[in-house]
């Protein structure tokens, strides 16, 4: 009896395709491509199993841009290779040579770490530089976008090599139902979207629903060291188990949070994979969404991952990128990817917001301090100019190019004393709030130099946006 064959696949070039013309100027094209790619990674391995007349249970894992299949013999593996080659050619044609399909396979023999290594080496060979990589660059000729529209709200999806983009809303050689709960014959799809009547709310409409400054944004997150955790598992069964566990957590919790009144009409899900997610919405709703999702993930890790040694895949890092109402979604998406990389490069288990990377505890402190600043400003009628003056002052104090620290420190202290002399019938309450604010903003005064706290600066910018 022949050994089982493990087949691992990955979609390559998806990020480049998302922001390629005309998606860089047409939000509808960008959103259609995003929905198409999310469904493609789910439908493709299932269509392959259906083509080979194998049950859906042979699908190990899928989501994001990767999948893992378990095939019963080498003959089926050879047929799968022919199917994937044909699918890759169709993808290249549909995306102007941008999206391709990479895969590797090996026998399920020996220790899982050895099997995984063989799969990894096979994928590395598939992604090696092609012979024509160093040929002169020739700009791609613009072609008509072939991405099908309306997939976000579809109840089922079809697969066919006869359609330009492989997926079709009607007909198809194989069809798959779309729903919230995954099953053998059902694809779990997170499709929550803020609405404007029957249509999906645009970025401009989401910005109008923000409290304070009328901005929208993209919230992106990724589970820290997820790939390292998967490599340290001891069997393919564990790989499948934990892949599905993380995927179901993200899908379920994001869907549940989106159903809450605070987020229901102000947040739209862009993507949710096995280890990452992306949402767009009103900037203030996304800030609260990120904090709540991190809190729930911490509880999830403590309850379900306590048997796993090490800290890998037990924390999550996020970034929030803000944008004006007129900015194209593709441009903000590209910037949000850089912001998330900035956060991951700085630390793990952290949050990037308003130009700074904060630990989650610091973000909690910043949110509380923001509330205190807003309360002081509202109760004592400081106005927007007060917040602007305070921010400009601390920006000068923290500037590394500033040499006259003593003069700026004295100026900051005079500002605080002037702030303290405000008369009000609630003087005791005011003094308490003022002392808390200054302590949290400035931290300690070390040898005549203000030691500014990053969460204080984020809180001040946050308050300015909330008060506009």
Buried (B, 14 or more C-beta within 10 A) or exposed (E): EEEBBBBBBBBBBBBEBBBBBEBBEBBBBBBBBBBBBBBBBBBBBBBBBBBBEBEBEBBBBBBBBBBBBBBBEBEBBEBBEEBBEEBBEBBBEBBBEBBBBBBBBBBBEEEBEEBBBBBBEBBEEBEEEEEEEEEEEEEEEEEEBBBBEEBBEBEBBBBBBEBBBBBBBEEBBBBBEBBEEBEEEBBBBBBBBBEBEEEBBBBBBBBEBBBBBBBBBBBBBBBBBBEEBBBBBEBBEBBBEBBBBBBBBBBBBBBEBBEEEBBBBBBBBBBBBBBBBBBBBBBBBBBBBBBBBBEBBBEBBEEBBEEBEEBBBBBBBBBBBBBEBEBBBBBBBBBBBEBBBBBBEEBBBBBBBBEBBBBBEBBBBBBBBBBBBBBBBEEBEBEEEBBEEBBEBBEBBBEEEEEEBEEBBEBBBEBBEEBEEBEEEEEEBBEEBBEBBBEBBBBEEEEEEBEBBBBBBBBBBBBBBBBE
